[in-house]
Amino acid sequence: MGNTKNAGGDMVVQSIVKESFCVIGKEGSTREEDGWIQRLWADANARFEQVAQLAKTDETGKLVGIWGAMTDFSRSFLPWENGFSQGLYLAGVECRDGAQAPDGWTKWTIPGFEYLCTPNVQPETFENTIRYLRDRQIPLVGAVQEFTNPNTGEGYLWFPIRRL
């Protein structure tokens, strides 16, 4: 992990460097009807057994990460477009690098980045962190990722600030 800083108020920001990794999940787009992200998660959770054997686990056999992965429409892993309101989303699980997505699933290979990560505990976490980055002239160089620790259920937003 990296350095943890109190970013003012109750916001805590941690620096994490993560090499390129794979997520297999259910893909959707902001061009779909309201509730589309919830539908993706419902579909992914209902069919998880189809990808469970592909999931990356730690030394104790526990999943290492659940991801709400995001990218721009060009699939370049740039930030969502039009004020962070338009892009692609993948509701999935971190998988072994060589894993192949089964039919009906999509695999993304997310490039390596240095991220500033913050607990996703309030509705304004995203906006507050974007303001934190702007105030410090820290560039956002990629799409923000949602990470859930499967062992604790805690959610985090990962803001890429440097591509590896």
C-alpha positions in Angstrom: 0.0 0.0 0.0 1.1 3.6 0.2 1.0 6.7 2.2 -2.2 7.7 4.0 -3.1 11.3 4.3 -6.0 13.1 5.9 -7.3 15.2 3.0 -9.2 17.7 5.1 -12.5 17.1 6.8 -13.1 13.4 7.2 -11.6 12.5 3.8 -8.6 10.1 3.9 -6.6 9.5 0.8 -4.1 6.7 0.3 -1.6 6.2 -2.5 -1.6 2.8 -4.1 0.5 1.5 -7.1 -1.3 -1.3 -8.9 0.1 -3.1 -11.9 -2.1 -4.0 -14.8 -4.9 -6.4 -13.8 -7.9 -8.2 -15.2 -11.6 -8.0 -14.3 -14.2 -10.3 -15.8 -17.8 -9.1 -15.4 -21.0 -7.8 -16.9 -20.5 -4.7 -19.1 -23.0 -1.8 -19.5 -23.1 1.8 -20.7 -24.4 5.1 -19.5 -26.5 5.0 -22.7 -28.8 2.5 -21.1 -31.9 3.1 -19.0 -31.9 4.2 -15.4 -30.9 1.4 -13.0 -28.5 -0.2 -15.5 -25.6 -0.5 -13.0 -27.8 -2.2 -10.4 -29.0 -4.6 -13.2 -25.4 -5.4 -14.1 -24.6 -6.2 -10.5 -27.7 -8.4 -10.1 -26.8 -10.3 -13.3 -23.1 -10.7 -12.2 -24.0 -11.9 -8.7 -26.7 -14.3 -9.9 -24.2 -16.0 -12.3 -21.0 -15.7 -10.2 -20.5 -19.4 -10.2 -19.7 -19.1 -14.0 -16.5 -17.1 -13.2 -15.7 -18.1 -9.6 -12.9 -20.5 -10.7 -11.3 -17.7 -12.7 -11.2 -15.2 -9.8 -7.9 -14.2 -8.3 -7.6 -15.2 -4.6 -5.1 -14.6 -1.8 -3.1 -17.2 0.0 -6.1 -18.1 2.2 -8.4 -18.6 -0.9 -10.4 -15.4 -0.4 -11.2 -13.2 -3.4 -8.8 -10.2 -3.8 -11.2 -7.7 -5.3 -14.7 -6.9 -6.6 -14.6 -4.0 -9.1 -17.0 -1.6 -10.6 -14.5 -0.9 -13.4 -14.9 2.1 -15.7 -13.5 3.4 -19.0 -14.4 6.0 -21.6 -16.2 4.9 -24.8 -12.9 4.4 -26.6 -11.9 1.7 -24.1 -8.7 3.6 -23.4 -9.3 3.8 -19.6 -9.6 7.5 -19.7 -12.0 9.3 -17.4 -15.7 9.2 -18.2 -16.7 12.0 -20.6 -19.0 15.0 -20.3 -18.3 15.8 -16.7 -17.8 12.2 -15.6 -21.3 11.3 -16.8 -20.8 9.1 -19.8 -18.8 5.9 -20.2 -18.6 2.1 -19.8 -18.9 0.2 -16.6 -17.9 -3.4 -15.8 -19.4 -5.1 -12.7 -17.0 -7.9 -11.9 -14.3 -9.7 -10.1 -10.5 -9.5 -10.3 -9.3 -12.6 -12.2 -6.1 -14.3 -13.0 -4.2 -12.7 -15.9 -4.7 -15.6 -18.4 -8.4 -16.1 -17.6 -10.8 -16.2 -20.6 -14.2 -14.7 -20.1 -17.0 -17.2 -20.5 -19.9 -16.5 -23.0 -22.0 -13.6 -21.8 -19.1 -12.1 -19.8 -16.5 -9.4 -20.7 -12.9 -9.3 -19.7 -11.1 -5.9 -19.3 -7.3 -5.6 -18.7 -6.9 -2.4 -16.7 -3.6 -0.7 -17.2 -1.2 -0.2 -14.3 -1.6 3.1 -12.5 -0.7 4.9 -9.3 -4.0 5.7 -7.6 -5.2 8.0 -4.8 -7.8 5.9 -3.0 -10.5 7.0 -0.6 -13.2 5.2 1.3 -16.5 5.5 -0.6 -18.6 6.3 2.4 -20.8 9.3 1.4 -22.6 10.4 -1.8 -20.2 13.3 -2.2 -17.0 11.3 -2.0 -16.4 11.4 -5.8 -16.9 15.2 -6.1 -14.9 15.9 -2.9 -11.9 13.8 -4.2 -12.1 15.5 -7.7 -11.9 18.9 -5.9 -9.0 17.6 -3.7 -7.1 16.7 -6.9 -7.9 20.0 -8.6 -6.9 22.1 -5.6 -3.5 20.3 -5.5 -3.1 20.4 -9.3 -2.9 16.6 -9.3 -3.9 15.3 -12.8 -6.6 12.6 -13.2 -5.1 10.5 -15.9 -7.6 7.7 -16.1 -11.1 6.4 -15.3 -12.0 6.2 -11.6 -12.5 2.7 -10.4 -14.8 1.4 -7.7 -13.1 -1.3 -5.5 -14.9 -3.4 -2.9 -12.9 -5.5 -0.4 -14.7 -8.8 -0.5 -13.5 -9.7 3.0 -14.8 -6.6 4.7 -17.4 -5.2 2.3 -15.8 -1.8 2.5 -15.9 0.2 -0.7 -13.3 2.6 -2.1 -12.9 4.9 -5.1 -9.5 4.7 -6.9 -8.5 7.8 -8.7 -5.6 7.2 -11.2 -3.0 10.0 -11.0 0.0 8.4 -12.9 0.0 5.7 -15.6 2.7 3.1 -15.0 
